[in-house]
Amino acid sequence: MFQKIEAGQTVTVSVNAAKSYKLGGVKHAKVKAIQGFRFATGAEAPSSLKELATCADITSDSVEVTPDQTTAAEYAVRATLDT
């Protein structure tokens, strides 16, 4: 699924790091987002992923976070049950 992004437009997406990382017991952390993405140009969407161009990864500044331990524990339990 593609989203058209105009020049100068900013897209913000929330990410729940507890789904990918074990944050139980982590009181404070510094995080950075590293994002590269694939894109298409022109009016038509490509028929396969190999037709997409790739931009270089962009790294955000560090941000200090305090993980919600209730949520972190919930995902840790869920991940344990799923394996």
Backbone bond lengths (Angstrom), bond angles and torsions (degrees), N, CA, C in turn:
res aa  C-N    CA-C-N  psi(-1)  N-CA   C-N-CA  omega(-1)  CA-C   N-CA-C  phi
1 M - - - 1.449 - - 1.527 108.23 -
2 F 1.297 117.64 134.18 1.446 122.32 -176.85 1.517 110.60 -110.23
3 Q 1.332 115.13 151.33 1.454 122.14 174.93 1.516 106.85 -125.05
4 K 1.319 117.41 128.56 1.452 120.81 179.16 1.526 108.39 -79.71
5 I 1.330 116.13 126.81 1.457 122.26 179.26 1.522 107.29 -118.16
6 E 1.302 115.97 118.91 1.461 121.28 179.79 1.519 110.15 -77.01
7 A 1.323 116.91 156.68 1.464 121.59 177.24 1.524 109.64 -56.31
8 G 1.331 116.78 130.86 1.456 122.08 179.39 1.516 114.78 84.36
9 Q 1.332 117.49 -7.62 1.465 121.16 -179.95 1.520 109.89 -76.77
10 T 1.324 117.14 144.60 1.451 122.85 176.97 1.519 109.17 -111.83
11 V 1.318 116.05 136.56 1.459 121.49 176.95 1.529 106.96 -117.37
12 T 1.322 116.73 127.95 1.459 121.81 -179.91 1.521 108.66 -115.66
13 V 1.328 115.52 132.26 1.457 121.01 -179.97 1.522 108.58 -130.07
14 S 1.321 116.77 130.61 1.459 120.63 176.33 1.518 109.49 -81.70
15 V 1.319 115.91 143.30 1.457 121.78 -179.87 1.518 108.34 -127.77
16 N 1.327 117.08 133.71 1.459 121.50 176.15 1.523 107.30 -97.57
17 A 1.328 116.80 97.15 1.465 121.52 -176.73 1.517 112.40 -64.00
18 A 1.328 117.96 -22.68 1.468 120.77 -179.25 1.526 111.58 -65.87
19 K 1.323 117.61 -18.89 1.467 119.92 177.36 1.525 111.48 -74.24
20 S 1.328 117.45 -24.35 1.463 121.23 -177.29 1.515 114.03 -110.65
21 Y 1.317 117.31 -23.24 1.467 121.05 -174.76 1.524 110.23 -127.53
22 K 1.305 116.63 145.13 1.457 121.60 177.88 1.528 108.33 -79.34
23 L 1.313 116.31 105.38 1.455 121.19 -176.72 1.525 112.82 -108.09
24 G 1.323 117.57 2.84 1.454 120.46 177.09 1.515 110.03 -58.54
25 G 1.325 117.72 128.56 1.456 122.34 179.58 1.515 114.31 84.72
26 V 1.323 118.20 -6.42 1.464 121.21 178.08 1.528 107.44 -84.91
27 K 1.346 115.78 114.22 1.471 119.87 -176.47 1.520 111.89 -83.12
28 H 1.324 117.22 -41.50 1.464 121.95 179.76 1.524 108.09 -143.09
29 A 1.309 115.55 147.74 1.461 119.56 178.98 1.528 108.99 -150.02
30 K 1.316 115.60 156.10 1.462 121.82 170.78 1.515 105.97 -108.96
31 V 1.312 116.29 130.33 1.456 119.80 -178.66 1.522 110.30 -127.25
32 K 1.323 114.49 154.85 1.461 123.19 172.99 1.515 106.84 -130.54
33 A 1.290 116.36 146.42 1.451 120.92 173.38 1.521 108.13 -99.22
34 I 1.309 116.14 133.22 1.462 121.60 175.09 1.518 106.19 -119.65
35 Q 1.298 116.13 118.21 1.456 119.22 -174.27 1.518 110.82 -134.61
36 G 1.268 116.45 126.71 1.450 123.59 167.59 1.521 104.97 -124.02
37 F 1.268 119.33 153.02 1.455 118.76 178.04 1.516 111.22 -146.74
38 R 1.288 113.99 162.97 1.462 121.09 177.19 1.515 108.40 -98.06
39 F 1.316 115.45 148.57 1.458 118.45 -177.95 1.514 111.01 -146.33
40 A 1.310 113.82 161.78 1.461 121.68 176.86 1.520 107.78 -122.63
41 T 1.302 116.54 150.49 1.457 121.11 174.38 1.524 107.81 -118.60
42 G 1.297 115.69 156.75 1.459 119.64 179.38 1.520 111.52 99.83
43 A 1.313 115.12 -179.14 1.462 121.13 -174.67 1.518 113.56 -85.62
44 E 1.323 118.26 -20.93 1.460 122.18 -175.52 1.526 111.29 -107.04
45 A 1.306 116.77 139.29 1.464 121.27 174.68 1.525 108.44 -75.43
46 P 1.310 118.06 141.02 1.471 120.16 179.48 1.526 110.88 -68.57
47 S 1.314 115.62 160.46 1.470 120.06 -178.29 1.522 112.49 -86.55
48 S 1.332 118.24 -14.21 1.465 120.29 178.74 1.526 110.16 -147.23
49 L 1.337 116.08 158.98 1.458 121.37 -178.85 1.524 112.81 -64.12
50 K 1.328 117.40 -29.52 1.463 119.40 -178.60 1.526 112.55 -67.66
51 E 1.319 117.60 -13.57 1.466 121.60 178.03 1.530 112.68 -85.68
52 L 1.328 117.26 -3.63 1.453 121.23 -178.87 1.523 111.15 -84.24
53 A 1.321 116.30 149.25 1.466 122.13 172.28 1.531 107.55 -88.39
54 T 1.328 116.76 159.97 1.463 121.54 -179.53 1.512 109.07 -124.16
55 C 1.333 116.76 133.93 1.465 119.51 175.06 1.521 109.15 -93.82
56 A 1.306 116.04 161.33 1.469 120.69 177.90 1.526 109.58 -68.32
57 D 1.336 115.66 150.97 1.458 120.14 176.56 1.522 110.09 -61.32
58 I 1.318 114.70 142.57 1.464 122.11 175.92 1.522 106.74 -119.24
59 T 1.335 116.99 131.99 1.453 122.05 -178.76 1.519 109.58 -110.06
60 S 1.329 115.80 130.97 1.463 120.75 178.82 1.526 110.03 -78.58
61 D 1.310 116.39 171.76 1.456 121.64 170.58 1.526 108.16 -70.84
62 S 1.325 117.30 161.18 1.465 121.53 175.96 1.524 110.16 -69.96
63 V 1.315 115.28 143.83 1.455 122.26 177.13 1.520 107.42 -130.20
64 E 1.326 116.89 133.38 1.457 120.09 176.50 1.520 108.92 -83.74
65 V 1.338 115.82 133.68 1.462 121.01 -179.30 1.517 109.79 -131.23
66 T 1.325 115.15 155.44 1.459 122.66 173.50 1.525 105.91 -120.87
67 P 1.346 117.80 103.50 1.461 120.09 -178.21 1.533 112.46 -61.37
68 D 1.308 116.45 138.33 1.461 122.96 173.64 1.521 106.77 -73.20
69 Q 1.316 117.57 107.97 1.461 121.39 -174.11 1.528 113.02 -65.57
70 T 1.317 118.50 -27.39 1.466 120.40 176.07 1.517 109.82 -64.27
71 T 1.323 116.41 -46.09 1.462 121.02 178.93 1.516 111.01 -69.10
72 A 1.326 117.33 -43.10 1.469 120.85 -179.86 1.520 110.44 -60.67
73 A 1.315 117.26 -42.83 1.468 121.26 179.14 1.519 110.84 -66.78
74 E 1.334 117.66 -39.14 1.468 121.54 179.71 1.519 110.28 -59.66
75 Y 1.341 117.27 -46.45 1.459 120.09 -179.41 1.518 111.59 -70.64
76 A 1.318 117.87 -33.69 1.468 120.55 177.73 1.520 110.03 -63.71
77 V 1.325 117.48 -41.90 1.469 121.41 178.18 1.516 109.60 -66.65
78 R 1.311 117.45 -44.86 1.466 122.06 -179.75 1.517 110.04 -60.70
79 A 1.338 117.46 -43.82 1.463 120.60 179.71 1.520 111.25 -64.18
80 T 1.312 117.97 -37.50 1.453 121.76 178.24 1.516 110.39 -65.73
81 L 1.314 117.69 -40.82 1.464 121.48 -179.53 1.526 111.76 -70.40
82 D 1.323 117.31 -31.25 1.459 121.35 -178.07 1.515 112.75 -75.15
83 T 1.327 118.99 -20.57 1.468 120.18 -175.26 1.502 112.14 -89.85
